[in-house]
């Protein structure tokens, strides 16, 4: 290993050794581990509040996005002593609450940051509901935007605020913040399923609520199943392990409507550079998800 490949850095009181900095993790984009770390440093003010106190599942790509990867729920034993951990679901997870911990995770080639809908101390009590809109070819992000707008219209009628972000891949994700300590997954999962099935009944040509692949061709799956104690969703502002370093970025409803109207998925595709500029220009558009308090209405699946 050359001096160019490794570096000792100090972040606050923490000392880290960063290795393999020249390794290309996104071959088609020539994007290196050093650039991955740099992205997470520059976006840290946006992403850290969404990671705070949540058990982190690492999704590691040690040899790049075109090589095998692995999930790591259990926090690695070789972690520095200052990495916070939390026991949840019978597993000791890493918890990333500060910049040094975020850089440490990036140095492990943890390209994607996956977190549950609840915090570690109240692991069975989600503070939001998520709808993962996943297109079945030839449907794409444009159709996800159309379905996202249907969701927003439904939530408007229920007096619920909701917020959207790209998946960083082909889909869109819609979040309904709750931040209500009395809510459990026994409340949120049936609600999410009922919403998905309602949309499917109203727009059967566009929406499916069943994950069976044979039913999804040309439609958008409104995946309600992520509202579960054992599931995680990619964190807002996280990189994705695609051909290019795309980002799961928050978007406004005006932007979602524009993408649907112009039928142009590229309008909601953000790479690391555009995501950073977006945060610098607009701040964290997803911040309201962490603070808005709402109650779920009584909607049940058939």
VENNOR-V668221 format. One record per backbone hydrogen bond with DSSP energy under -1.0 kcal/mol. NH is the residue of the N-H (numbers start at 0). CO is the residue of the C=O. Records with the same first field share a line. If there is no record, write none. Layout:
BEGIN
NH->CO  CO
END
This chain:
BEGIN
4->1
6->17
8->15
10->13
13->10
15->8
17->6
20->4
22->19
24->30
25->30
28->25
29->25
30->25
32->22
33->20
35->31
36->32
37->33
38->34
39->35
40->36
41->37
42->38
45->42
46->42
47->43
50->46
51->47
53->50
55->93
56->113
57->71
58->111
59->69
60->108
63->60
64->24
66->63
69->59
71->57
74->91
78->75
82->79
85->92
87->90
90->87
92->85
94->83
101->97
102->98
103->99
104->100
105->101
106->102
108->105
109->104
110->108
111->58
113->56
114->232
119->52
121->118
124->121
126->116
128->175
130->173
131->222
132->171
133->220
135->218
138->135
143->139
144->140
145->141
146->142
147->143
148->144
149->145
150->146
151->147
152->148
153->149
154->150
155->151
156->152
158->155
159->154
162->174
164->172
165->248
166->170
171->132
172->164
173->130
174->162
175->128
177->126
178->126
182->179
186->183
187->183
188->184
190->186
191->187
192->188
193->189
194->190
195->191
196->192
197->193
198->194
199->195
200->196
201->197
202->198
205->202
206->202
207->219
214->211
215->212
217->135  136
218->215
219->205
220->133
221->207
222->131  220
226->223
227->225
230->227
232->114
234->112
236->247
237->234
239->245
241->239
245->243
246->269
247->237
248->246
250->163
255->251
256->252
257->253
258->254
259->255
260->256
261->257
263->258
266->263
267->264
268->265
271->244
274->270
275->271
276->272
277->273
278->274
279->275
280->276
281->277
282->278
284->282
286->283
288->285
289->286
290->287
291->287
293->177
298->296
END
